[in-house]
Amino acid sequence: MINALGIVVPAHDEEELLPSCLAALSRAARAVTALRGISVRTVVTADACSDDTAAIARRAGTTVVEIGARNVGVARAAGLREILRRSRPGGPRGLWLTTTDADSVVPPHWLSEQVRYADDGWEAVVGTVAVADWTGHTPATASEFARQYGVWRGWHPHVHGANLGFSAQAYLAAGGFPPLRTAEDHALVSALRAQGRRVLHTPELRVVTSARTRYRAPGGFGCRLTTLGGGPGPLLGAWGGDGHV
């Protein structure tokens, strides 16, 4: 039974997009608290920020962890450590952890649905992403992304740090997020699967993320978008998140 929720948002110089992200998380937190009476803690990991990212997060009532790693895997792990530290004496039992990205907007039911899946016995939930604004890209990019990303029913192959949740017990047993600048989300999900954890890939849980051309993670979501738009080409396989550095 889930009795507490923790959300981590890694952020590197995200003063422009972070307010929308936090506002959406606040709506989702209010919804799950009203529905299930579950407490929610949000942590923003401000990683090597030179702008007002940390100040914006604090003004929103969010716990802030400041680091200088320039590494999304380190940033996600640092935020989750803070949540786990503050969860004592309750410990990891009954705690559900989630992570999204500062350039992403979650739906109001994002947390409530994850709790429902957890109640059904799932130990990790992997959702999908959508793009609402293709500014800066060629017209062909959106259609090519739709072709490569695919339309899924019941299951999908993708992993996004922008839309990921898991039990604290499963997370700790899997060793947590590794210190990777890209694909730390894939590494964690692979570790969970290697342990035999129940991992749900559901297209029913979708987060809107940005298609910014000044992407953060090398080889991440934003980087891969820049390779599209030149017409049909080979499928690139499962898509991952953009990270933040």
Sequence and secondary structure as in RCSB ss.txt:
>XXXX:A:sequence
MINALGIVVPAHDEEELLPSCLAALSRAARAVTALRGISVRTVVTADACSDDTAAIARRAGTTVVEIGARNVGVA
RAAGLREILRRSRPGGPRGLWLTTTDADSVVPPHWLSEQVRYADDGWEAVVGTVAVADWTGHTPATASEFARQYG
VWRGWHPHVHGANLGFSAQAYLAAGGFPPLRTAEDHALVSALRAQGRRVLHTPELRVVTSARTRYRAPGGFGCRL
TTLGGGPGPLLGAWGGDGHV
>XXXX:A:secstr
   EEEEEEEESS TTTHHHHHHHHHHHHHHHHHHH  EEEEEEEEES  SSHHHHHHHTT EEEEE    HHHH
HHHHHHHHHHHHTTS STTEEEEE  TTEE  TTHHHHHHHHHHTT SEEEEEEEES  TTS HHHHHHHHHHH 
  SS      TTSEEEEHHHHHHTT   S SS HHHHHHHHHHHTT  EEEEEEEEEEE   SS SSTTSHHHHH
TT SSSS     S       
